[in-house]
């Protein structure tokens, strides 16, 4: 009876490597890079949530001001939104 051992592999620059055959420093660097990439993704998702919530709150403020002052606040609000800088 022959047992097949599955070995984890990684492809770097088009070449396949068995992870356990790589030097410890290289494996640690790969893990560190993966953690940074995951962190970047989490931050991008947070920024998307912030954008959605900002839009929601801007609309809520606009509606509240329209109720308070009438419809003349629409034009000034559009000017404010266009003048906002995006980073």
QUIGIQUI-V352825 format. One record per pair of residues at least 6 apart in sequence whose C-alpha atoms are under 6 Angstrom apart, sorted by sequence separation. I is the first residue (numbers start at 1). GAP is how many residues later the second one is. D is the distance in whole Angstrom. If there is no record, write none. Layout:
I,GAP,D  I,GAP,D
//
This chain:
10,6,6  10,7,5  9,8,5  9,9,4  8,10,6  9,10,5  8,11,6
//
